[in-house]
């Protein structure tokens, strides 16, 4: 495997770093079973799914989420 340092990565233009992240993410997503999920997280996810199934209208639509993110209204800092 070729070794690349953090310093080398930081010297890349932003677009190339984004492409690198995409390649890394795709390589991880290709093997979802390789990612271990803790029992606590599994429990939390099951609870959230059950909550959603009981009341699917309680959350936000994707359009609402995008609007909040674009407006900065969900920023806490």
Order of alpha helices (4+ residues) and beta strands (2+ residues): alpha-alpha-alpha-alpha
